[in-house]
Structure formats: structure tokens, C-alpha cells
Amino acid sequence: MSTTTSSSGPPAGFFGSQNQNTPSSKSSKPDFAAARKKQFYRPGATKYDDLLPPNYVELVPKAALEAFRSESEKFDWKNIPEWVPPKELR
């Protein structure tokens, strides 16, 4: 088995000749505020939404509904609802 080296630089490695230590583009700080404004829920995107009863929002306890309606970004560790969020509040 013979290996050849060219005078233009080191031989290409298994994953190619790009230097993996230098980033190809600069990264910027993520914009979480803009991401929160996007609506990710799409009605009808999952078959499981149709399995919820039509009056599901009435069945969910008041404390869980308040947690889902909250503008907070996070749940309190002691008060995480054990209910599926109603479709109306997603």
C-alpha cells in the first residue's frame, strides 16, 4: 500500500479536506422572543387531537387550566399539570 502526498498540502482525510476546527459561518444569539411568537400548533396535524372529547376543556381541573393559560414560559416544578393541554389553549 502506498500513500502519496502532494506539494499543495496534507492529504485529504477520511471526512474530506475541510478543516473542522474553523467555523464556516458566524453564529448569532438565538431570538427566543420571536420563536415564542410563532404558533407551532396546527389543528388536525395529529390524529390524537380528535380523541379528546368535545367538552375536554370543561373536564380539566381549574388549576391545570390556569397553568395552561399562564403567560409564563415555564411551569412551576411543584405544579406541572398532568393533563393534556386542551386544543383551545395551545
C-alpha positions as a Markdown table, in Angstrom:
| # | Residue | x | y | z |
|---|---|---|---|---|
| 1 | Met | 0.0 | 0.0 | 0.0 |
| 2 | Ser | 1.4 | 3.3 | -0.9 |
| 3 | Thr | 0.5 | 6.8 | 0.2 |
| 4 | Thr | 1.2 | 9.9 | -1.8 |
| 5 | Thr | 1.4 | 13.4 | -0.7 |
| 6 | Ser | 1.1 | 16.4 | -2.9 |
| 7 | Ser | 3.0 | 19.6 | -2.5 |
| 8 | Ser | -0.2 | 21.6 | -2.2 |
| 9 | Gly | -0.9 | 20.4 | 1.4 |
| 10 | Pro | -1.7 | 17.4 | 3.5 |
| 11 | Pro | -3.6 | 14.5 | 2.1 |
| 12 | Ala | -7.4 | 14.5 | 2.4 |
| 13 | Gly | -8.7 | 12.7 | 5.5 |
| 14 | Phe | -11.5 | 10.3 | 5.7 |
| 15 | Phe | -14.1 | 13.0 | 6.1 |
| 16 | Gly | -12.7 | 15.3 | 3.4 |
| 17 | Ser | -10.2 | 18.1 | 3.3 |
| 18 | Gln | -12.1 | 20.8 | 5.1 |
| 19 | Asn | -10.6 | 21.9 | 8.4 |
| 20 | Gln | -13.2 | 21.1 | 11.0 |
| 21 | Asn | -11.7 | 23.5 | 13.6 |
| 22 | Thr | -12.7 | 26.7 | 11.9 |
| 23 | Pro | -16.5 | 27.6 | 11.6 |
| 24 | Ser | -17.7 | 28.3 | 8.1 |
| 25 | Ser | -20.1 | 31.0 | 9.3 |
| 26 | Lys | -20.6 | 33.1 | 12.3 |
| 27 | Ser | -23.4 | 32.1 | 14.7 |
| 28 | Ser | -25.6 | 34.7 | 16.3 |
| 29 | Lys | -27.6 | 34.7 | 19.6 |
| 30 | Pro | -30.9 | 32.9 | 19.2 |
| 31 | Asp | -34.0 | 35.1 | 19.2 |
| 32 | Phe | -36.3 | 33.4 | 21.8 |
| 33 | Ala | -38.8 | 36.2 | 21.8 |
| 34 | Ala | -39.5 | 35.8 | 18.1 |
| 35 | Ala | -39.7 | 32.0 | 18.5 |
| 36 | Arg | -42.3 | 32.3 | 21.2 |
| 37 | Lys | -44.5 | 34.5 | 19.0 |
| 38 | Lys | -44.7 | 31.8 | 16.3 |
| 39 | Gln | -47.6 | 29.5 | 16.5 |
| 40 | Phe | -46.5 | 25.9 | 16.4 |
| 41 | Tyr | -49.8 | 24.1 | 16.9 |
| 42 | Arg | -51.6 | 23.2 | 13.8 |
| 43 | Pro | -55.2 | 21.9 | 14.2 |
| 44 | Gly | -55.6 | 18.5 | 12.6 |
| 45 | Ala | -51.9 | 17.9 | 12.4 |
| 46 | Thr | -52.1 | 14.9 | 14.7 |
| 47 | Lys | -54.8 | 12.2 | 15.0 |
| 48 | Tyr | -54.7 | 12.3 | 18.8 |
| 49 | Asp | -56.4 | 15.7 | 19.0 |
| 50 | Asp | -59.6 | 14.1 | 17.7 |
| 51 | Leu | -59.5 | 11.5 | 20.5 |
| 52 | Leu | -60.2 | 14.3 | 23.1 |
| 53 | Pro | -63.9 | 14.6 | 24.0 |
| 54 | Pro | -65.6 | 17.8 | 22.7 |
| 55 | Asn | -66.1 | 19.1 | 26.3 |
| 56 | Tyr | -62.5 | 18.3 | 27.3 |
| 57 | Val | -61.8 | 21.9 | 28.4 |
| 58 | Glu | -64.6 | 21.5 | 30.9 |
| 59 | Leu | -63.1 | 18.3 | 32.3 |
| 60 | Val | -59.7 | 19.7 | 33.0 |
| 61 | Pro | -59.2 | 20.9 | 36.6 |
| 62 | Lys | -59.2 | 24.7 | 37.2 |
| 63 | Ala | -55.6 | 24.7 | 38.4 |
| 64 | Ala | -54.4 | 22.9 | 35.2 |
| 65 | Leu | -56.4 | 25.3 | 33.0 |
| 66 | Glu | -54.8 | 28.3 | 34.8 |
| 67 | Ala | -51.3 | 26.8 | 34.2 |
| 68 | Phe | -52.1 | 26.4 | 30.5 |
| 69 | Arg | -53.5 | 29.9 | 30.2 |
| 70 | Ser | -50.5 | 31.4 | 32.0 |
| 71 | Glu | -48.2 | 33.7 | 30.0 |
| 72 | Ser | -45.2 | 32.2 | 31.9 |
| 73 | Glu | -42.6 | 30.4 | 29.8 |
| 74 | Lys | -42.1 | 27.6 | 32.4 |
| 75 | Phe | -44.2 | 25.6 | 34.8 |
| 76 | Asp | -43.5 | 25.6 | 38.5 |
| 77 | Trp | -41.8 | 22.3 | 39.3 |
| 78 | Lys | -44.4 | 21.6 | 42.0 |
| 79 | Asn | -47.4 | 22.4 | 39.8 |
| 80 | Ile | -46.8 | 20.7 | 36.5 |
| 81 | Pro | -50.2 | 19.7 | 35.1 |
| 82 | Glu | -50.7 | 16.0 | 34.5 |
| 83 | Trp | -53.3 | 16.8 | 31.8 |
| 84 | Val | -53.0 | 17.2 | 28.0 |
| 85 | Pro | -53.4 | 20.8 | 27.1 |
| 86 | Pro | -56.8 | 21.5 | 25.5 |
| 87 | Lys | -56.8 | 22.3 | 21.8 |
| 88 | Glu | -58.2 | 25.7 | 22.5 |
| 89 | Leu | -55.2 | 26.7 | 24.7 |
| 90 | Arg | -52.4 | 25.5 | 22.5 |
